Amino acid sequence: MDPAYLWLDAIGVPRDQVQPSQRQGSQSIRTQVRNDILDGVFQPEPTLAKLVEADVDLTEVAWSGSAVSNLPGGIMVVRDGFREDNPELTKAILEKHVKATEFLTNRPGDAASIVSDTFGEGLSTSLAETALGKKTAGFITDPRPITEGLNALGEIMAENGVSSESVPANEIVDPSLYVDVA
């Protein structure tokens, strides 16, 4: 099943009104929207900000956060085996992730400049700053606030046959790692 259907179902958009296609880059999306081939898009940032900057006529209809609350724009993950074999390295990586997330939150202008420098010509500083200012860029490191959202997402996935059963958040995230570095 196409993941787009999960969000459409969650916000009450009838499936017969939508035909999802494969994820594509911003240039392809821009061309398809301008040529009336594509009517809408599910995309993360900075792709949406790039489309708006390119004067693609799009209106935000729904945000995934309206169906499932407290889902972050990004989260750090490690395999259980890696974490068990390398507890100090895992902790050091998480400490850096916490600092980077705080930097994104507290100094978005400076972070946008760094992101732009990293991506080069494809992402200007102003575009990166616009993308970082969107609600979809809500980066967090503490997994506790996302537990409710992950539980809801697990239920949506199980109800729609993506998984055989709902996987509870406590089987996906381990808040003890955050407590060690907070």
SEFI-958958 format. One record per residue: z, y, x of N, C-alpha, C, CB in turn. Coordinates in steps of 0.001 Angstrom, whole numbers, padded with zeros to 6 digits, always signed. Last residue first. Glycine has a CB too. Layout:
ZYXZYXZYXZYX;...
! end
This chain:
+028525+014142+020699+028707+015382+019933+029807+016227+020518+029016+015076+018477;+028338+011676+021860+027778+012811+022592+027997+014148+021895+026311+012599+022802;+029576+009819+020186+029856+009768+021632+029352+010990+022389+029234+008530+022229;+028392+010288+017753+029792+010678+017921+030151+010723+019406+030727+009699+017169;+025926+009051+018128+026001+010505+018038+027428+010987+018313+025531+010984+016650;+026629+006364+018090+025995+006922+019285+026097+008436+019284+024524+006491+019371;+027550+005980+015511+028517+005936+016614+027923+006515+017891+028981+004497+016860;+025493+005872+013656+026123+007160+013925+027108+007146+015089+026825+007627+012703;+022670+004290+013674+023994+004013+014222+024677+005330+014578+023899+003088+015466;+020352+003251+011132+020904+004241+012057+022309+003855+012488+020916+005629+011414;+019829+000880+009718+018737+001601+010383+019274+002553+011441+017903+002376+009357;+021923-000080+008373+021191-001066+009167+020054-000418+009954+020637-002167+008262;+022777+002065+006934+023651+001620+008023+023033+000487+008840+024989+001173+007463;+020830+002313+004929+020788+003207+006089+021650+002701+007244+021242+004600+005688;+019583-000850+003694+020543+000265+003703+020510+001041+005022+021958-000258+003450;+016530-001666+002413+017322-001775+003639+018278-000593+003676+016408-001811+004922;+015586-003384-000458+015991-002098+000098+016869-002332+001319+016738-001245-000960;+013115-005961+000012+014386-005458-000508+014705-004128+000162+015534-006484-000275;+010549-006233+000894+011023-007177-000120+012356-006751-000724+011156-008563+000481;+008602-003237+001021+009547-004166+001625+010081-005061+000516+010710-003412+002365;+006700-002298-000671+006470-002109+000760+007401-003017+001549+006680-000628+001166;+007122-002388-003424+006623-003570-002750+006306-003409-001274+005431-004024-003430;+008352-000300-004660+006895-000272-004595+006298-001413-003768+006446+001041-004027;+011042-000768-004363+010495-000690-005721+008975-000761-005732+010950+000591-006395;+011245-000532-001557+011450-001831-002196+010849-001848-003611+012956-002165-002252;+010763+002232-001238+009899+001261-000579+010029-000123-001217+010231+001186+000910;+012891+003304-002718+011510+003594-003116+010563+002553-002513+011099+005026-002670;+015051+002359-001175+014899+001936-002568+013471+002160-003060+015887+002690-003466;+014603+003719+001232+014629+002257+001206+014435+001713-000198+015937+001745+001777;+014938+006338+000332+013632+005908+000815+013540+004390+000814+013367+006458+002222;+017688+006293-000263+016721+006546-001333+015326+006075-000922+016692+008046-001690;+018694+005855+002330+018978+004890+001264+017982+005052+000124+020419+005061+000743;+017793+008176+003576+017284+006880+004014+017541+005805+002971+017917+006482+005340;+019296+010111+002174+017846+010114+002102+017241+008786+002519+017294+011212+002959;+021890+009387+002968+021524+009372+001552+020009+009313+001384+022088+010610+000838;+021692+009764+005806+022003+008464+005215+021568+008374+003756+023489+008188+005322;+021396+012160+007068+020184+011563+006515+020443+010235+005807+019173+011359+007612;+023866+012974+008088+023308+013692+006938+022074+013028+006313+022952+015084+007356;+024204+011061+010280+025018+010992+009060+024430+011774+007888+026403+011503+009347;+022789+011349+012643+022172+010588+011559+022967+010588+010249+021971+009183+012005;+022268+014181+014461+023350+013448+013804+022772+012682+012619+024490+014414+013342;+019951+015564+014970+020286+014427+015816+021378+013569+015183+020729+014907+017195;+017072+017058+013378+018513+016812+013485+018741+015682+014479+019137+016463+012092;+014623+019379+012320+015056+018384+013292+016577+018285+013331+014513+018723+014680;+012723+020230+010088+014181+020218+010106+014716+019152+011028+014724+020011+008716;+010121+020944+009459+010515+020837+010865+012033+020864+010989+009886+021976+011698;+009701+021439+006840+009349+020106+007313+009737+019884+008769+007870+019873+007141;+010175+024108+006511+011254+023187+006137+010966+021763+006597+011465+023206+004625;+008956+025981+009354+008766+025302+008067+009921+024343+007788+007426+024539+008050;+009160+026961+011893+009888+027656+010835+009782+027002+009473+009405+029048+010737;+007425+025502+013408+008854+025249+013597+009703+025940+012528+009289+025715+014983;+004996+026676+012558+005286+025279+012238+006779+024982+012358+004490+024347+013156;+005288+029253+013701+005126+029094+012256+005505+027677+011837+003674+029412+011831;+005384+028532+016399+006541+029187+015787+006476+029087+014268+006619+030661+016219;+002816+027479+016719+003971+026606+016936+005214+027207+016295+004205+026373+018442;+001365+029841+016245+001206+028696+015347+002385+027734+015487-000119+027962+015637;+002204+031380+018413+002473+031851+017043+002336+030717+016038+001520+032999+016669;+001284+029814+020566+002714+030058+020403+003031+030497+018980+003194+031115+021400;-001309+027454+019604-000836+028754+020089+000667+028886+019868-001584+029906+019382;-002697+024599+020402-001531+025045+019643-000998+026343+020243-000427+023952+019630;-004816+023931+022013-004824+023437+020639-003682+023941+019779-004795+021967+020650;-004341+024788+024619-005154+025609+023740-005124+025178+022273-006555+025598+024223;-001151+023157+025066-002310+023898+025545-003040+024644+024448-003255+022971+026222;+001151+021733+024728-000047+021268+024028-001308+022014+024457+000143+021415+022536;+002939+023162+026394+002784+021717+026551+001478+021231+025931+003968+020983+025920;+002822+025744+025424+002445+025492+026817+002163+024007+027049+003554+025973+027767;+003847+025243+022847+002484+025727+023023+001987+025469+024437+002404+027214+022704;+006473+024528+023502+005601+023570+022806+004144+023963+022996+005948+023502+021294;+007328+026965+024621+007315+025744+025434+006387+024707+024821+008737+025166+025575;+007110+028649+022390+006386+028958+023625+006253+027719+024508+007098+030080+024395;+008893+027442+020628+007465+027512+020278+006624+027788+021519+007216+028607+019212;+011320+027923+021918+010841+026543+021785+009345+026527+021482+011621+025799+020674;+011493+030673+021575+011388+030129+022930+010855+028696+022894+012758+030172+023638;+011662+030677+018743+010619+031424+019449+010396+030903+020858+010974+032895+019501;+013960+029129+018140+012626+028652+017774+011493+029390+018469+012445+028764+016302;+016748+028625+018995+015807+029498+019703+014364+029086+019408+016073+029459+021223;+018198+026869+017384+018782+028162+017744+017811+029140+018392+019922+027942+018661;+016499+024610+017018+017156+025265+015887+017587+026683+016221+018358+024459+015442;+015674+023896+019582+014681+024117+018521+015275+024920+017371+014145+022777+018000;+018232+023572+020756+017325+024593+021262+016257+024932+020209+016660+024119+022575;+019154+021356+019347+019876+022628+019233+018998+023787+019702+021185+022583+020053;+017269+019512+020302+017329+019830+018874+018056+021150+018649+018028+018700+018096;+017932+019430+023012+016590+019861+022600+016579+020265+021128+015561+018739+022850;+020567+018431+022879+020306+019762+023448+018942+020291+023016+020385+019714+024982;+020028+015903+021742+020918+016853+021059+020645+018266+021565+022413+016474+021280;+018465+014810+023773+017896+014994+022430+018722+015995+021630+017823+013647+021679;+020311+014647+025823+019143+015527+025985+018506+015824+024630+018100+014883+026933;+021991+012715+024663+022523+014045+025014+021393+015055+025177+023356+013972+026315;+020220+010563+024532+020692+011174+023298+021282+012561+023556+021730+010275+022628;+019993+010005+027261+018804+010398+026491+019225+011102+025209+017923+009163+026163;+022654+009259+027803+022060+010410+028495+020823+010918+027747+021684+010032+029947;+022888+006971+026171+023750+008131+025929+023161+009379+026572+025167+007876+026469;+021018+005333+027432+020849+005690+026024+021661+006930+025686+021262+004523+025116;+022253+005093+029921+020949+005752+029835+020681+006190+028390+019820+004804+030337;+024543+003673+029158+024681+004998+029774+023366+005776+029718+025148+004862+031233;+023505+001241+028049+024302+002166+027241+024414+003573+027840+025679+001600+027050;+021340-000793+028290+021378+000478+029004+022218+001520+028264+019962+001003+029210;+021478-003009+026663+021307-003222+028101+021496-001954+028922+019944-003789+028372;+021732-001838+024133+022776-002749+024613+022707-002949+026126+022658-004099+023910;+019361-000352+023995+020655+000330+023891+021775-000548+024453+020954+000700+022423;+017493-002423+024159+017520-001376+025178+018875-000685+025187+016399-000351+024938;+018113-003831+021804+018234-004477+023107+018302-003465+024235+017074-005420+023334;+017487-001946+019783+018861-002399+019968+019064-003015+021352+019232-003410+018886;+015320+000727+020739+015512-000668+020347+016958-001068+020623+014523-001607+021105;+015804+004022+019489+015728+003095+020621+015926+001687+020061+016809+003435+021736;+014817+007240+018301+015086+005828+018054+015007+005063+019370+014090+005244+017017;+015424+010453+017038+015295+009604+018208+015636+008169+017831+016203+010101+019352;+013432+012151+014646+014683+011476+014964+014443+010578+016174+015215+010651+013742;+012134+014903+012798+012071+013978+013917+013424+013367+014160+011571+014674+015172;+012588+016169+010474+011243+016255+011009+011070+015305+012186+010928+017685+011429;+014725+014123+008351+014447+015069+009428+012976+015097+009800+015272+014728+010645;+015656+014198+005024+014873+013465+006007+014462+014454+007090+013621+012774+005354;+017211+015284+002891+017757+015167+004249+016981+014241+005176+019156+014692+004172;+015991+013541-000036+016631+014644+000667+017054+014263+002081+017831+015124-000113;+013085+012766-001489+014104+012138-000648+014722+013236+000206+013498+010982+000247;+011660+014584-003008+011844+013223-003502+012974+012516-002769+010553+012428-003359;+011647+016882-001601+011990+016995-003018+012201+015623-003636+010898+017751-003778;+010769+016179+000893+012196+016425+000727+012609+016614-000719+012594+017625+001514;+008037+016205+000651+008710+014913+000606+010208+015068+000415+008429+014131+001873;+006845+018661-001562+007395+018383-000253+008164+017076-000355+008304+019551+000250;+003917+019786-003251+005179+019055-003216+005584+018834-001769+005064+017704-003968;+001983+021744-002906+002271+021233-004244+003621+020554-004279+001185+020264-004697;+000819+024464-001209+001821+023401-001165+002178+023015-002588+003089+023846-000376;-002640+024929-001122-001388+025360-001722-000412+024200-001650-001592+025839-003194;-005387+025987+000875-004451+024942+000453-003203+025586-000134-004078+024013+001641;-008138+026809+002244-007514+027168+000984-006663+026011+000458-008578+027564-000047;-007979+027594+005573-008293+026525+004627-007483+026804+003374-007975+025091+005220;-007627+029408+007683-008050+029887+006356-008550+028786+005435-009130+030914+006511;-006428+028481+009892-007891+028396+009877-008470+028810+008519-008338+026971+010221;-003767+028604+009198-004266+029578+010167-005802+029612+010163-003740+029245+011580;-003687+026332+007566-003500+027655+006965-004043+028733+007896-002004+027913+006658;-004053+024373+009528-005000+024494+008419-004906+025863+007766-004750+023401+007381;-001822+024757+011146-003158+024937+011717-004196+025123+010608-003533+023731+012603;+000209+024052+009378+000143+025439+009850-001235+025731+010451+001257+025713+010895;-000382+021303+009156-000482+022187+007988-000578+023648+008400+000720+021989+007065;+000043+020390+011815-001277+020303+011196-001409+021244+010010-001558+018880+010756;+002432+020299+013210+001853+021612+012967+000492+021586+012273+001726+022331+014255;+003755+018944+010172+003497+020112+011006+003208+019626+012428+004710+021111+010982;+002006+016301+008368+003174+016922+008998+002769+018209+009702+003839+015950+009998;+000352+015911+005209+000301+016092+006651+001601+016692+007166-000880+016979+007035;-001554+014978+002696-000177+014775+003126-000208+014869+004637+000420+013388+002626;-003866+016912+000796-003520+016239+002037-002005+016111+002175-004105+016995+003236;-006739+017277-001398-005356+017498-000994-005039+016667+000226-004389+017165-002136;-009478+016891-001660-008789+017813-002566-007368+018143-002139-008763+017237-003942;-012406+016628+000156-010984+016319+000128-010276+017359-000720-010390+016273+001561;-014868+017721-000196-014788+016264-000100-013344+015812-000293-015333+015771+001264;-015502+020441-000065-015091+019850-001346-015110+018322-001348-015987+020357-002446;-015786+021490+002418-016981+020900+001810-016678+020185+000493-017624+019927+002778;-013198+022260+003102-014222+023300+002927-015475+022776+002245-014592+023895+004267;-012068+019722+003390-011588+020618+002336-012645+021683+002056-010237+021280+002739;-013515+018718+005598-013590+018044+004304-013114+018925+003152-012775+016776+004340;-012804+020520+007649-014202+020353+007252-014300+019742+005861-014948+019477+008266;-010004+020081+007755-010544+021417+007510-011985+021324+006995-010486+022271+008801;-009947+017365+008479-009396+017796+007195-009968+019153+006815-007853+017856+007250;-011069+017512+011049-011730+016726+010005-011252+017147+008622-011474+015229+010217;-009106+019114+012300-010500+019549+012257-011252+018818+011148-011184+019310+013617;-006701+017599+012073-006839+018859+011347-008280+019344+011270-005991+019916+011996;-007379+014021+011649-006975+015215+012381-007281+016480+011609-007656+015260+013725;-006224+011771+009064-007241+012334+009936-006697+013574+010621-008517+012665+009148;-005411+008793+007372-004956+010018+008038-006009+010473+009040-003590+009793+008748;-007573+007552+004750-006882+007400+006025-006512+008753+006613-007746+006622+007008;-006871+008609+001366-007767+008142+002420-006976+008081+003715-009018+009071+002565;-005932+008133-002101-005617+008438-000702-006683+007905+000248-004258+007854-000328;-006722+009437-004942-007267+008351-004135-007014+008674-002667-008796+008144-004413;-005225+010250-008069-005297+010436-006616-005901+009201-005962-003895+010726-006028;-004803+009687-010677-005321+011023-010385-005573+011243-008896-004356+012069-010895;-003580+007281-010908-004992+007340-011282-005617+008708-011034-005148+006975-012733;-000908+007772-010296-001782+007201-009275-003263+007322-009629-001431+005749-009058;+000671+010802-011266+000031+009535-011658-000970+009050-010611-000675+009697-013006;+003496+011993-009675+002051+012214-009789+001403+010877-010133+001448+012815-008459;+006319+011936-009240+005772+011816-010582+004295+012133-010740+006519+012680-011464;+007463+011800-006806+007429+013133-007417+006716+013136-008763+006752+014116-006482;+007223+009073-006268+008550+009686-006250+008566+011062-006892+009051+009786-004835;+004450+008680-006282+005288+008047-007306+006630+008757-007414+005501+006555-006989;+003832+010151-003972+003265+010544-005265+004082+009955-006409+001796+010093-005374;+005188+008693-002039+005593+010066-002309+005057+010528-003658+005106+010998-001195;+003798+006238-002254+005251+006282-002399+005713+007682-002755+005937+005813-001116;+001147+006912-001701+001507+006553-003072+003020+006588-003291+000968+005167-003410;+001179+007231+001034+001052+008432+000201+001437+008127-001240-000385+008984+000260;+001145+004670+002115+002424+005378+002009+002350+006630+001143+002911+005754+003382;-000770+002222+000464-000824+003490+001188+000500+004219+001014-002006+004369+000691;+000000-001182+000837+000000+000000+000000+000000+001245+000882+001215-000002-000952;
! end
